[in-house]
Each structure stands twice: as C-alpha cells, then as structure tokens.
C-alpha cells in the first residue's frame, strides 16, 4: 500500500477545485439544485469516491493535511457570533429553549433505536454507544474520544472502526437529506423567506446590482482583522477555561467571544465601523464554510466502511428514517411551522446525523435560494455545539458504565 500525504497548501487548493467541481455538477444536474444540495457536498463526495477508487484499484491511500480546515471552522463560527445582535438573542430565547428540548428528546430516541437494533441484530452490547448519539450527534471527535474507554469496558476490538464508520455515514446522510426536507416543507406549506435581504451567511448566487455594503479590499481587511482579534481572544479564553478544567470546543468559545464583542464594542465605540451583517462578513463566512465542508468530505476514508457487514447500513437507514420523521412531524411544528422553522429543520439533520458545519451548510443552501433566516444561524449552533455536547457526554458516560 502506497500512502500519498498531500501538504497543507495543496490540500487547500484541491478543496477549492472540489468546490468548483461540485458547483459545475449542480449547474448541469437540476435535481441537485432543486433539493438544495450544497456544492461542497456534491464535489466532496465525488472526491471521496475518487480516493476510494485509488485505494481499491491502485493500492494508494491519499491523506490530506487539514490544518486549514480547522482554521476555517474558527473563521466561520466567529463570523456567526459577530452577526449575533443582543436583540435577536433575546427574541430568540424561547426558540432556543424549544430547540434544545427537542434535541435532548431526540438524543434519547436515537440511543433507544441503537440499543434495540443491537439487541435484535444480536450485535455486541457495547456497539450500541457507537450506533447512537456518540457517533451521530457527537460526530468523529466524540467517537475518537470515547473509543478507548468503550473498547476496554466491553472488550471490543473494532469499536473505533464502527464509530468512525457510523459517523461518516451519518455525515453523508445529513448532507443529502437536509435540503430535500426543507424543500418539501417550504413547498408543502407555501412558505416564503423575508423580502428584505439580510447578509448573515449564504450570499445569493447572482449579483443583483445593488451597491449596498459593497465589498472592497478595505472592508475585507477590516472584517478579517475583527475576526482575528476575536479568535485570538477565543484562544486565550480557551486556555483560561482549561486551567479550571472547563473544556468546550474551541469554535464554540470563539462563537461566544464574538457574540460578546459584537454587542459591546459598537456601544463603547459608536463611530467604529463594525462588520456585523455586511457583505464582507457574509463573503468570508461563505468562503470558510464551503472550503471547510469540501475538505471534510473529500478527506473521508470510505474504505473504512468495508467489512462491517450489512448490519451497519441497516441501523443507519433506521436512524435516518427516524430523524426525517422526527424533523417533519415534531421539530417543524414545534418551531412554529414557518419559514425559519423549515430552515432549522434542514439544519437539524446536522444535529441528529452529522455535524454542526453540515447543519449550517444545509441551512445556507436553503437561504441562498429562499431568503435569510438569521435567528436560525444563532440558536442552532448554540444548541448543537454547546448545550448538547454536555448532555451527550452524560448519556455516553451512563451507557458506558
């Protein structure tokens, strides 16, 4: 087996090419646009299949350096935080609580499905953890963190492989079903986005000729400067929290720092030009999200799914059907049965099956076509990347006892 390790700059460049490949495919395949499949998902899955072919037929493993991906994640969520005005957060208080409650309920449902599947299919008991919320709601990071403990506790030699496979399949399914869910709800209930354009994330694909918030090198540099300052503060806060044994994902810390900054700095310095809800910030956010998602999907090692048998596919099919049913019949009505609820429904696939960036990518694909939904981009990341991580850790710890 030959291993090709691509350096960071080349990996970043390939990710851009992957995005454009996906955009080209989406243009010539109308059904992909109709169902709001993100360009980065189309291209990323195609690239993942290409690396799988290289592995299977040419005994060559292609590994990508992903340092840039991690930085893009920080830029994206910091940009989300800079758009979070206090008034919006206050008005979004009830939806935030409702969405958190819905997510906690589904966390239990997901683990019950996993436990029942393990019992019916007569799989090793410990695999229930990695066929449920540890891998699906938790994603690859949670899987890797808990795998050693689960392996030792249940004497499983392939716990990590099963967890990674589940997380990978979940990520793929979340990327594919979010857009169609939103399209169904928007069409079924004749929903429409706001008439006034709000540049949060998801710039329209065509320039309508407006001069509002024109992007220039000055506005871009000003935006990147504010983002960098917020991220640097986020690093410092993260280190301080680690000293007191309080650990959150770094991108969540940066998100919270940016929320504080965007609600404090403009009030202290009212004459300062601030990037909240400008096209420059939306542009940086779009770029960061799309390249991040392309890098995440193209780096998936699909060959790790082999040898795990049809049981894994069956369980993932059940989990996907359960997630879709829960979103359509529970999440959408509970969130208000309006356009913003449809956008959140698209994003909930990322909570239930994939990852927070996947949720945001699904919502972005919908808002690019149907209009902005700024509140959705605030409350969903807080639920999926902050509150639910704490609850998920408690549940996994209970299952692994």
N, C-alpha and C positions, 0 to 999 in steps of 0.2 A: 504493500500500500504506500503510495506517494502522497505526502502532505504538502500542499501549497499554502503558505501563510502570506496573505496579502497585507502590505503595510498600511498604516492609517490613512495616508493621503489617497492611495489607490482605492482603498475600501470606500472612502467618502465619495470619490469620483464615480466609482461603479454604482453607488447608491443613487447618484443623480441620474446616471444613464438608465438605471432601473425605473426610476420615476417617469422619465420621458417615454420609456418603452410602454409602461402601463398607461400613460396618457394617450399614446398613439393607438393602443388596442381599444381603450374605452371610446375613442372617437369613431372607430370603424365597427364597433360592436354595440349597437344602440341599447341592447338589453342591459349592459353593464351600467350605462348612464341612467337608464330608466330606474334601476334598482339602487342607485346611489352607492355603487361600489367605488371606494376611493382609488385613485390612480396608483398610489403607492402599494395598495393591496394587490392589484392586478399585476403590476410589474414585479413586486416582491415574491409573490407565489410562483410566477414564471421563473424567476431567478433561482428560487429554492428547488424547483423541479430540474433546472439545468445542473445544479450542483449534485442533486441526487443521481442524475444520469451519469455525471462524471465519476461518481463514487461506484455506481453499479457496473458500468461498462468499461471504464478505463482505470479502475483501481486508484482513483485520485480523490483525496479529500481536500476540499477548499475551505480554508478557515479565514475569516475576516477579522481584522483589528477593529474594535468597536469603541475606542476611546471617544471619538467624535460623537457617536450616538448618545453616549451618556451626557455629554455636554449639551447637546441639542435638547435633550429632555429637560434639563435645567432651564434653558432659554425659554422653552415653550411654557412650562408651568409658571415661571416667573412672570412671563407676559400675561398669562391668565390672571395672576394676582394683581398686576398693575391696572387691569381693567375693572377690578372689583371695588366699586364705589360703596361706601358705607350704607347709603340709602337703599341700594339694591340688596345688600346683605340683610338689612333689617326687614325689607319687604319680602325677602326670600326665606325668612325664618321658618315659617310653617311648612313650605315645601321641602326645606332641608330636613326637618324632623320627620315628615311623612316618608321621604325617600329613604332616610336612614332606617326607619321602622320596617319598610318594605324589604330592604336589603337584609336586615337581620333575620326576618322571617324566611327569606329565601335561602339564607345560609344554612338554616336548619333543614329546610326541604331538600336542598342539594345533598347534604350528608345522609339524610334518610334514604334517598334514592341510591346513593353509593353503597350504603350498608345492605339494603335489600338486594341490590344487584350482586354483591359479593356472596350473600347467602344463597341466592337462587342459582348462581353460576358455580357455586362451590369453589370460589377463589380463596386464597389465603386471607385470613381476617385482617391483617394489617394493611392490605391494599385498599381498604375502604377509605382510609385517610387520603390517599393519592388519587382516588377516583371521585373525590368530592371537593370540598372547599379549599383544601390545601393547595391543590394544583389549579383548579378552575378559578375560584375567586382570588386565591393567593398568587397564582402565576408561577413562573420559573424561579423567582427569587425565594419565595416561601418554600417551594418544593426542595430546592437545594439546601436551604437552612435546616429543614426538618428531617431530611432523608437519613442522616446518620443515626439519629435517635430512634426513628421508626424501624430502621433496619435492625438495630440492636434489640429493641423491645420485642419485635415479632419474629426475629431470626429470618429476615428476608434478604436475599442476596441481590434482588433486582428492584428494590423499592425506588431507587433514584431513577432508573430507566423508565419504570412505569409512570412515575410522577412527571418526568420530563416529557414523555410521550403524550400524557393526558393534557398537560399544559400547552403543548404545541398544537395538538388537535383542537383544543378549546380556542386557542388564539385564532386559528384558521376559521373555525366556525363563527366566532364572534365577528370577524371581519366580513364574512359573507352574508350573515342574516340580519345585521343591524339595519342596513339600508332598505332592504325589502320590507322589513317590519314597518319602518317609518312611512314608506310609500303606501303600503296598504292602509295604514291608519289615516294618513292625510287624504287619500282618495276616498276611503270609506266614509269619513265624516266631513268631507269637503272643507278641510282646514286650510288656512292661509297664514303666511307669516306677516310680520309688521310691514306697513308700507314705507315707513322711514327707515333708511338703511343705517345700521349701527355696526361699525367696523370693530368687531371683537376678535373673531377668527373666521376664516372662510371667505376670502375675498371673491367677488364674482369673477367668473372666468373671462368675461368680456368687459373692456373699459367702456363705460357709458359716456365718457367725455366730460365728466364732472371735474371741476378744479378744486373741490373741497378736499382739504387735507392732502394736497399734492405731495408726492414723495420726492425728496431730494437727498443729495449726499449729506446735507446738514441735518435734516430730520432723521435720517437713518443713523448717523453717528450719535446724535443726541439720544435716540432710543436705545442704541446698544450700550451707551455709557450708563444710562439709568439701569438697564438690565444687569450690566456687570457689577455695578455697585450693590444692587440688591442681592445678587448671587454671592458676592464676597461677604456681605453681612450674613447671608444664609450659612456659609461655611463656618463663620465664627460662632454663630448661634448653635449650629450642629455640634461643634466641638465642646461648647459650654454645656449642652444638654448631655453629651456623652459622659462628662465628668460627674454628673449626678445620676448616671445610669438610666437616663431617659432617651430612648432611641426612636426616631422617626425616619422614614425615607428622606434623603436629602432634598428631593424635589418638593416634598410637602413642606419642609422647613422654608425653602426659598419662596414657595407659594404664599405662606403665611407672612413672611417678611415683606413681600411685595404688597400684600393687602394692607399691612400697617403703613408702609411708606406712601402708598397712593392716597391714603386717607389722612395723612398727617402733613407731609411735605408741602402739598399745594396750599394748605391752610396756613402754614407758617410762612411760606414764601409765595404769596398770591401772584406775583409778577413772573415767577419762574414758568417757563414753558414745559409742560409735563406731557408725557406721551400717551396718557390714558385715552383709549378709543380713537386713536389716529390710524391712518392708513399705514404709516411707517411701522407701528407696532403690530398691526394685523399682518403686514408683509413678513416681518421677522417671525411671527408665530406660525404662519402658514409654511414658510420655508423650513423651520425647525421641525414641525410635526411631520411633514411629508418625507423629509430625508430620514428622520428618526424611524418612521414606520417602514420605509423601504429597507433600511439597514437591518431592522429587527427581523423582517420576514425573509430577506434574501440570505440571512445567516442561519436560518433554521436548518438543522441537520435531520432531514426527513428520514434518513436511513435508520435512525434510532427507533423508529416506529416498527421496524420489521421484527418478526419473531415473537411478538407479544400476543398473537392469536386474534381471532375474531371477537373475543370477549370484550376487549378494549373498545373496539369500534361500536359494538352493541351498546355498551354503557354510555359512551359519548353521544350516541344517537338518542338514547333516552334522556340524557341530561340536556341536550339541545332542544328536544321537543318540550320538555318541562319548562325550560327557560322561555321559549317562544310563547307557550300558553300562559305562563305567569305574567309576562310582559303585556300581552294583548288584553288579558281578562282581569288583571289585578293592577299592574303598575300604571297603565294608561288611564283607566278610570280614576284611580286614587289620586293621580297627579293633576286631575282636572279635565281630562278629555278635550284639551285644546291643543293648539299648535305646539306650544312649549312642551306639553306632555308627550307629544309624538316625537319630538327631538330627544327628550330624555329617554323615551322608550328605545330609540336607536342606540343611545349610549349605554343603556342598562345591559345590553348584550356584552359589553366590555366588562362590566362588573361581574356578571354571572358566569361568563365563559372565558373571557380573555384577559385583558389588562386595561388599566386606565387610559394609556395612549390609544388603544384600539377604540375605546368608548368615545374619546374625543374625535378621533378620525371619522368614525361613523356619524357623529353629530355634525362635524364640519361638512361632510359630503352632502348632508341634508340641507344645512343652512345656506350653502353655496347656491343651491337651486331654489329654495323656497323662502329664504329670508332669515334674518338674525334671530337668535334666541339667547340673549346674554346671560340670563339667570341660570340657564341650564349649564353653562360653562363654568359657573361658580360653584353651584351646590353639588353637582355630580363628582368632580374631583375631590372635594372635601369628604364626601361620603366614601367613595371607592378607595381613596389613597390615604385616608386618615382614620376615621372612625371604624371602618370595617376591618382594618388591619388588626386593631386591638381586639375586636370581638372574634375574629378568625383565629388569632393566636390562642385565645382562651378555649375555643372549641377544639382546636387541634390538640392542645395540651390535655383536654379531657378525654379525647378519643385515644390518645397515646398513653394513657395512664396504666 
